[in-house]
Amino acid sequence: MELQVALRARRSVRAYSRQPVDRDTLVGLLELAVLAPSSMNRQGWAFGLITDPARMASIEIMIKEQLLQQITPDSPMARYRETIESDEYSVLHGAPAAVVFFTRPGAGSTIDVHLAAMAFLLAAREQELGTCWIGFADGWLKSPAAQAELGYPDGYAPLGLIIVGHPQSWPESKPREPLELVFEL
Ligand SMILES: Cc1cc2nc3c(=O)[nH]c(=O)nc-3n(C[C@H](O)[C@H](O)[C@H](O)COP(=O)(O)O)c2cc1C
């Protein structure tokens, strides 16, 4: 798949088949992701993998509980409360696997990790795997409870969680707003 095609066809996928995604596939995608540029070539990224369906299910429950606790009536998230509370709503969209992106102790440029994450999304698309960054997981992910559950060492800072799986179908591309050029010289 050409890069331009992958860029146009990548979409956040929110419905997955039950087909698993194995560790080697995720590691292969991450090996491509770390070809991203990094500040002073410090490669300040590290990763965690979840491929066990039982752990995906239990983590999903923890994320949902934390998310609902965090939504106060005056929070900007308040309008999502009813949706999130519903048993039908899956924060992890039924994906079979997820990758957690971290900054490494002492080398942690969050920009490096974001660049690697974007490369990961495109590499996955090229292999017909769907992805979605789950910002709703952030509150839980950055909590001590998540460190205990995931079992990663001190000093690593989780930046985000991206679900991965085989899409039930590819969503239509979403139109973007017109380019905004704030200066031209
Ligand atoms: C930082 C970040 C957080 C996001 N959090 C969520 C989320 O919690 N749940 C979700 O379903 N989609 C989430 N998304 C996906 C966005 O909604 C999606 O990228 C956006 O609507 C554009 O659609 P596209 O990715 O299909 O082009 C997130 C995306 C980003 C970059």
The ligand as an SDF file (V2000), in Angstrom:
LIG
                    3D

 31 33  0  0  0  0  0  0  0  0999 V2000
   -5.5130   11.8590   21.3860 C   0  0  0  0  0  0  0  0  0  0  0  0
   -6.7160   11.1420   20.8140 C   0  0  0  0  0  0  0  0  0  0  0  0
   -7.6640   10.6220   21.6870 C   0  0  0  0  0  0  0  0  0  0  0  0
   -8.7630    9.9030   21.1710 C   0  0  0  0  0  0  0  0  0  0  0  0
   -9.6370    9.2990   22.0410 N   0  0  0  0  0  0  0  0  0  0  0  0
  -10.6260    8.5290   21.5540 C   0  0  0  0  0  0  0  0  0  0  0  0
  -11.4560    7.7630   22.4440 C   0  0  0  0  0  0  0  0  0  0  0  0
  -11.3020    7.7800   23.6640 O   0  0  0  0  0  0  0  0  0  0  0  0
  -12.4150    6.9830   21.8990 N   0  0  0  0  0  0  0  0  0  0  0  0
  -12.6220    6.9100   20.5490 C   0  0  0  0  0  0  0  0  0  0  0  0
  -13.5020    6.1680   20.1200 O   0  0  0  0  0  0  0  0  0  0  0  0
  -11.8560    7.6290   19.6640 N   0  0  0  0  0  0  0  0  0  0  0  0
  -10.8610    8.4090   20.1440 C   0  0  0  0  0  0  0  0  0  0  0  0
  -10.0250    9.0840   19.2780 N   0  0  0  0  0  0  0  0  0  0  0  0
  -10.2470    9.0020   17.8210 C   0  0  0  0  0  0  0  0  0  0  0  0
  -10.7680   10.3380   17.2720 C   0  0  0  0  0  0  0  0  0  0  0  0
  -12.1100   10.5040   17.6410 O   0  0  0  0  0  0  0  0  0  0  0  0
  -10.5770   10.3220   15.7550 C   0  0  0  0  0  0  0  0  0  0  0  0
   -9.2000   10.2810   15.4540 O   0  0  0  0  0  0  0  0  0  0  0  0
  -11.2000   11.5380   15.0730 C   0  0  0  0  0  0  0  0  0  0  0  0
  -12.6040   11.5530   15.2200 O   0  0  0  0  0  0  0  0  0  0  0  0
  -10.8750   11.5580   13.5630 C   0  0  0  0  0  0  0  0  0  0  0  0
  -11.3230   10.3730   12.9530 O   0  0  0  0  0  0  0  0  0  0  0  0
  -10.3300    9.3810   12.1720 P   0  0  0  0  0  0  0  0  0  0  0  0
   -9.2250    8.9640   13.1200 O   0  0  0  0  0  0  0  0  0  0  0  0
  -11.1860    8.2040   11.7800 O   0  0  0  0  0  0  0  0  0  0  0  0
   -9.7780   10.0990   10.9990 O   0  0  0  0  0  0  0  0  0  0  0  0
   -8.9420    9.7860   19.7680 C   0  0  0  0  0  0  0  0  0  0  0  0
   -7.9730   10.3320   18.9000 C   0  0  0  0  0  0  0  0  0  0  0  0
   -6.8670   10.9950   19.4180 C   0  0  0  0  0  0  0  0  0  0  0  0
   -5.8150   11.5120   18.4730 C   0  0  0  0  0  0  0  0  0  0  0  0
  1  2  1  0
  2  3  1  0
  2 30  2  0
  3  4  2  0
  4  5  1  0
  4 28  1  0
  5  6  2  0
  6  7  1  0
  6 13  1  0
  7  8  2  0
  7  9  1  0
  9 10  1  0
 10 11  2  0
 10 12  1  0
 12 13  2  0
 13 14  1  0
 14 15  1  0
 14 28  1  0
 15 16  1  0
 16 17  1  0
 16 18  1  0
 18 19  1  0
 18 20  1  0
 20 21  1  0
 20 22  1  0
 22 23  1  0
 23 24  1  0
 24 25  2  0
 24 26  1  0
 24 27  1  0
 28 29  2  0
 29 30  1  0
 30 31  1  0
M  END
$$$$
